[in-house]
Amino acid sequence: MTNVFDALKERGFLQQTTDEEGLRSLLDSESVTCYVGYDPTAESLHVGNLLSIMALAHMEQAGHRPLAIVGGGTAMVGDPSGRSELRQMMTVEQIDAQAERIRGQVGRYLDLDGGKSLLLNNADWLRPLNYIEFLRDIGKYFSVNRMLTYEAYKRRLETGLSFIELNYQLLQSYDFMVLNRDYNCKLQMGGDDQWGNIVAGVDLTRRVNRQEVYGMTVPLLTTATGEKMGKTAAGAVWLSGEMVAPYDYYQFWINCDDRDVARFLALYTFLPMDEVRRLSALEGAGIRQAKEVLAYEATRLTHGEADAKRAQEAARAAFGGGGRDTDAMPTTQVAAQRLEAGTPVLELFVETGLASSKKEARRLVEQGGAYVNDERIDDHEAVVLAAACRDGVLLLRAGKKKYHRVVVA
């Protein structure tokens, strides 16, 4: 069997390691416990977190044991990495409620119920800490001068680094030490912005536990257009189906830049690399087929097969110009009386979220990007009548790719 290290490297997951040859040898010789931490700073994880989750899933499939750590303790301090200012402090109740939601999202990718992977909360060992004892026993291993050489802290010095944030690296390093001691964890993984914290954790664990441990980072992706992966004009692409509907999640993937398809197929699906290469070699109209596979596989992993099929059927119906099988689309109900009287088209586009304001909706019409049932609207004074409905449904479109279904109530 292929060493999982080589598989991860081939698929594009590997950015930095503390000891490449040592880690490769370890993964080839025994079943290794590894971990990634996720602070519950929002109600859901997002596509930006997905790369490290997929890396853990590959580890699990190769027979290793992943630990997904929910940062119920570290979230009380706030990670300065990638931030220009102090994170807003959350209450313990907020943190605990958001931490609970993460289990269901991670459980889509890892076998938590079967015990192949574990989900732990670092609040269990961080919150009971005695601060004076912690400083005496752990703080002595950290050099402030060295900490300030890491990029996360260097950038914050320009805008102001709080004392509470300076403690974050100690807490994350302590996580690794505890997980190594209690679970024989030998590998910490994370995004490349965590490199400084990971190196510090490796160093602390070696010093205190006298254990040889390793660190590895995955890349912080940007799309071919230079945008941060998982960010859109509408905001973050959340893994929660309540925050981003499966149809919209499917659309995020199918609308990716052609130049990103090969990379995303390798990173965000479990397709064999031979199939990834076959799909990546498609050109012209074939690119649409590759994107369909990417969107379906990514949506299936996050939302399940049923929702992925519904999203795929709805997308095919919309782009085929039909009105059938569109149930999975984002939907807004409109009272029949409003359409009988005639509803201004600008009003409908704002109400359904296809435009943020009437001014934007007007500009959309003037640029030829507003459609009702695949008919372009050229007059921003136009009204939509009940007679335009097909089986009680209107299909609105903004530009080439954004659809919304209106159902007559």
C-alpha positions in Angstrom: 0.0 0.0 0.0 1.1 3.6 -0.6 2.4 5.4 2.4 -0.2 8.0 3.4 2.5 10.6 3.5 3.2 10.0 -0.2 -0.5 10.0 -0.9 -1.0 13.3 0.9 2.0 14.8 -0.9 0.7 13.7 -4.3 -2.7 15.1 -3.7 -1.3 18.5 -2.7 -1.8 18.5 1.1 1.8 18.9 2.2 3.1 22.4 2.8 5.7 22.1 5.6 6.9 19.4 8.0 9.2 19.5 11.0 11.1 16.4 9.7 9.9 15.0 6.4 11.9 11.8 6.3 11.3 11.0 10.0 7.5 11.5 9.6 7.4 9.4 6.4 9.2 6.6 8.2 6.9 6.8 11.2 3.7 6.7 9.1 5.2 3.7 7.2 6.0 1.7 10.4 3.1 2.0 12.7 -0.5 3.2 13.2 -0.1 6.9 14.3 -2.4 9.1 16.3 -2.6 12.6 14.9 -4.6 15.7 15.6 -6.0 19.0 14.2 -7.6 21.6 16.4 -10.7 23.7 15.5 -11.7 26.6 17.6 -15.5 27.1 17.8 -15.4 30.8 16.8 -18.5 30.5 14.7 -21.7 28.3 14.5 -20.1 26.2 11.8 -16.8 25.2 10.3 -16.3 26.4 6.7 -14.5 25.3 3.5 -11.3 26.9 4.8 -11.3 24.2 7.5 -12.1 21.5 5.1 -8.5 20.9 3.8 -7.3 19.8 7.2 -10.4 17.7 7.8 -9.8 15.9 4.5 -6.2 15.3 5.5 -7.4 13.7 8.7 -9.9 11.5 6.7 -7.1 10.3 4.5 -5.1 9.4 7.7 -8.1 7.4 9.0 -8.6 5.6 5.7 -4.9 4.6 5.8 -5.4 3.0 9.3 -4.1 5.8 11.5 -6.2 7.4 14.3 -7.2 11.0 13.9 -8.2 13.2 16.9 -10.3 16.2 16.0 -9.9 18.7 18.9 -12.6 21.3 19.5 -11.0 24.3 21.1 -13.4 25.0 23.9 -10.5 26.2 26.0 -8.3 27.9 23.4 -11.3 29.8 22.0 -11.5 31.6 25.3 -8.2 33.3 24.5 -8.4 33.7 20.7 -5.8 32.8 18.1 -4.0 35.9 16.7 -2.9 34.0 13.6 -4.2 35.7 10.4 -5.8 38.5 12.5 -5.1 42.2 12.4 -6.9 42.9 15.7 -8.0 41.1 18.8 -10.8 38.6 18.3 -14.1 39.5 20.0 -14.4 37.6 23.3 -17.2 35.1 23.5 -19.1 33.8 26.5 -18.5 30.3 27.8 -22.1 29.5 26.8 -21.5 30.7 23.2 -18.3 28.7 22.9 -19.9 25.5 24.3 -23.0 25.8 22.0 -20.8 26.3 19.0 -18.5 23.5 20.0 -21.4 21.1 20.1 -22.4 21.8 16.5 -18.9 20.9 15.2 -19.3 17.2 16.1 -22.0 16.6 13.4 -19.9 18.4 10.8 -16.7 16.6 11.4 -18.6 13.3 11.7 -19.5 13.5 8.0 -15.8 12.9 7.2 -14.5 10.9 10.2 -15.8 7.7 11.8 -16.5 9.1 15.3 -19.2 6.6 16.1 -17.2 3.6 15.1 -14.2 4.8 17.1 -11.7 5.0 14.3 -11.4 8.7 15.1 -12.1 10.7 18.3 -13.5 14.2 18.9 -12.2 15.8 22.1 -12.6 19.2 23.7 -9.5 20.9 25.1 -11.7 22.7 27.6 -11.5 19.5 29.6 -7.8 20.0 30.4 -7.3 23.7 29.8 -10.1 25.3 31.8 -9.2 23.6 35.1 -5.6 24.8 34.9 -4.1 26.7 37.8 -2.6 29.8 36.1 0.4 30.2 38.5 1.3 26.5 38.2 0.9 26.6 34.5 3.3 29.6 34.1 5.8 27.9 36.4 5.7 24.5 34.8 5.1 25.3 31.1 5.9 29.0 30.6 9.6 28.4 31.4 10.0 26.5 28.1 9.0 29.5 26.0 11.1 32.4 24.7 9.2 35.6 24.0 12.0 36.6 21.7 11.5 33.4 19.7 7.7 33.7 19.7 7.9 37.2 18.2 9.9 35.9 15.2 6.8 33.9 14.0 4.8 35.6 11.3 1.5 35.6 13.3 3.0 37.6 16.1 5.2 39.8 14.0 2.3 41.1 12.0 0.3 41.8 15.1 3.1 43.9 16.7 2.3 46.6 14.1 -1.4 46.9 15.2 -1.0 45.9 18.8 -0.6 42.4 20.4 -2.5 41.8 23.6 -1.1 39.8 26.5 -4.0 37.3 26.3 -3.1 36.5 22.7 0.6 35.9 23.7 -0.7 33.0 25.8 -2.4 31.2 22.9 0.8 29.5 21.7 1.4 28.1 25.2 -2.1 26.7 25.3 -1.9 25.1 21.9 1.5 23.6 22.7 0.1 22.3 25.9 -2.7 20.5 23.9 0.0 18.6 22.0 1.8 17.7 25.2 -1.4 16.4 26.8 -2.5 14.5 23.7 0.9 12.8 23.4 0.8 11.9 27.1 -2.8 10.6 27.3 -3.4 9.4 23.7 0.1 8.7 22.4 -0.4 11.4 19.7 2.7 11.9 17.7 1.6 14.2 14.9 0.0 17.7 15.0 -1.4 18.9 11.7 -3.0 22.3 10.7 -3.1 25.1 8.3 0.2 26.8 7.4 -0.7 29.8 9.4 -0.3 27.5 12.5 3.3 26.7 11.7 4.7 28.7 14.6 2.3 27.2 17.1 2.9 23.6 15.8 6.7 24.0 16.0 6.3 25.3 19.6 4.1 22.3 20.4 6.6 19.8 19.0 9.4 21.5 21.0 7.4 21.5 24.3 6.3 17.9 23.9 9.8 16.7 23.2 11.2 18.6 26.3 8.5 17.6 28.8 7.4 14.1 27.6 10.8 13.1 26.2 8.9 11.9 23.1 9.8 12.2 19.4 6.8 14.0 17.8 6.2 15.7 14.5 4.4 18.6 12.9 2.9 19.1 9.4 0.9 21.9 7.8 -1.5 22.0 4.8 -1.5 25.0 2.4 -3.7 28.0 2.9 -5.3 27.9 -0.5 -6.3 30.8 -2.8 -8.3 30.3 -5.9 -7.0 30.9 -9.4 -8.5 34.4 -9.2 -6.6 35.2 -6.0 -9.5 34.9 -3.6 -9.2 33.2 -0.3 -10.5 29.6 -0.6 -14.0 29.3 0.8 -14.8 33.0 0.6 -17.4 34.5 -1.8 -19.1 37.8 -2.3 -21.8 36.6 0.0 -19.4 35.5 2.7 -17.9 32.3 4.0 -19.0 28.9 2.5 -20.1 27.2 5.7 -20.4 23.4 6.1 -23.7 23.7 8.0 -26.7 23.1 5.7 -28.6 25.6 7.8 -26.1 28.4 6.9 -25.4 27.4 3.3 -28.0 25.2 1.6 -26.7 22.1 -0.1 -27.8 23.5 -3.5 -25.7 26.7 -2.9 -22.8 24.5 -1.6 -23.0 22.5 -4.9 -23.0 25.7 -6.9 -19.9 27.0 -5.1 -18.0 24.0 -6.4 -19.5 23.8 -9.9 -18.8 27.5 -10.4 -15.1 27.3 -9.6 -12.5 28.6 -12.0 -11.5 26.1 -14.7 -7.9 26.4 -13.6 -8.8 25.1 -10.1 -10.7 21.9 -11.1 -7.7 19.6 -11.1 -6.4 20.8 -7.7 -9.8 20.7 -6.1 -10.6 17.2 -7.3 -7.4 16.0 -5.7 -7.9 17.8 -2.4 -11.7 17.8 -1.8 -12.7 14.3 -3.1 -11.6 10.8 -2.4 -11.5 9.9 -6.1 -8.4 7.8 -7.1 -5.7 9.9 -8.6 -6.0 8.1 -11.9 -9.6 9.3 -12.1 -8.6 12.8 -11.0 -6.0 13.0 -13.8 -8.5 11.7 -16.3 -11.1 14.3 -15.4 -8.4 17.0 -15.2 -7.4 16.3 -18.8 -10.8 17.1 -20.1 -11.1 20.2 -22.2 -13.8 22.4 -23.7 -17.2 21.2 -22.9 -15.7 18.3 -20.9 -14.7 20.7 -18.1 -18.4 20.9 -17.2 -18.4 17.2 -16.6 -15.3 17.4 -14.4 -17.0 20.2 -12.4 -20.1 18.2 -12.0 -18.1 15.3 -10.5 -16.3 17.7 -8.2 -19.5 19.5 -7.0 -21.4 16.2 -6.5 -18.5 14.5 -4.6 -17.9 17.5 -2.4 -21.6 18.0 -1.6 -22.1 14.3 -1.0 -19.3 14.3 1.6 -20.6 17.3 3.5 -24.4 16.9 3.1 -25.0 13.2 2.2 -25.9 11.5 -1.0 -29.6 12.4 -1.1 -28.9 16.2 -0.8 -26.1 15.9 -3.4 -28.4 14.2 -5.9 -31.2 16.8 -5.3 -28.7 19.6 -5.8 -27.3 18.0 -9.0 -30.8 17.5 -10.4 -31.9 21.0 -9.6 -28.7 22.5 -11.2 -29.3 20.4 -14.3 -32.9 21.5 -14.5 -32.0 25.1 -14.1 -29.1 25.1 -16.6 -31.2 23.0 -19.0 -33.8 25.7 -19.0 -36.5 23.5 -17.5 -38.6 24.0 -14.4 -38.7 20.5 -13.1 -36.6 18.9 -10.3 -35.8 22.3 -8.8 -36.9 21.5 -5.3 -33.4 21.7 -3.9 -32.9 25.3 -5.0 -33.1 28.2 -2.6 -36.8 29.0 -2.4 -38.9 31.9 -1.4 -42.7 31.8 -1.1 -44.8 34.7 -2.4 -48.5 35.2 -1.8 -50.7 34.5 -4.8 -52.5 37.9 -4.3 -49.2 39.8 -4.8 -48.6 38.1 -8.2 -52.2 38.5 -9.3 -51.8 42.3 -8.7 -48.3 42.3 -10.3 -45.1 42.4 -8.3 -42.3 44.7 -9.4 -39.4 42.6 -10.7 -36.8 44.7 -8.8 -38.7 43.9 -5.6 -38.6 40.2 -6.3 -34.8 40.2 -6.9 -34.1 41.9 -3.7 -36.6 39.8 -1.7 -34.9 36.6 -2.9 -31.4 37.8 -2.2 -30.3 37.9 -5.9 -29.7 41.6 -5.4 -28.8 43.4 -2.2 -30.8 46.5 -3.0 -33.2 47.9 -5.6 -30.3 49.9 -6.9 -28.3 46.8 -7.5 -31.3 45.0 -9.0 -31.8 48.0 -11.4 -28.2 47.8 -12.5 -28.6 44.0 -13.0 -31.5 44.7 -15.4 -29.7 47.4 -17.2 -26.7 45.1 -17.8 -28.9 42.4 -19.1 -28.3 40.0 -16.3 -31.9 39.6 -14.9 -34.0 36.7 -16.1 -37.5 35.3 -15.2 -38.1 31.8 -16.5 -35.1 32.2 -18.7 -36.5 35.3 -20.4 -34.3 38.4 -20.0 -35.9 41.4 -18.3 -35.0 44.7 -20.1 -37.3 47.1 -18.3 -36.6 47.8 -14.7 -40.2 49.0 -14.3 -41.5 45.6 -15.3 -43.9 43.6 -13.0 -44.2 39.9 -12.6 -47.7 38.5 -13.0 -49.2 35.2 -11.8 -49.6 34.2 -15.5 -45.8 33.9 -15.7 -45.8 31.0 -13.3 -45.2 27.4 -14.4 -47.1 25.0 -12.1 -47.0 27.6 -9.4 -43.3 28.3 -9.7 -41.1 31.2 -11.0 -37.4 30.7 -11.8 -35.3 33.8 -11.3 -31.7 34.1 -12.4 -29.1 36.8 -11.9 -26.2 36.6 -14.4 -25.3 33.1 -15.7 -25.1 31.1 -12.5 -27.3 32.4 -9.6 -30.8 30.9 -9.5 -33.6 31.3 -7.1 -37.0 29.6 -7.1 -40.2 31.5 -6.2 -43.2 29.4 -5.2 -46.7 30.8 -5.2 -48.2 30.3 -1.7 
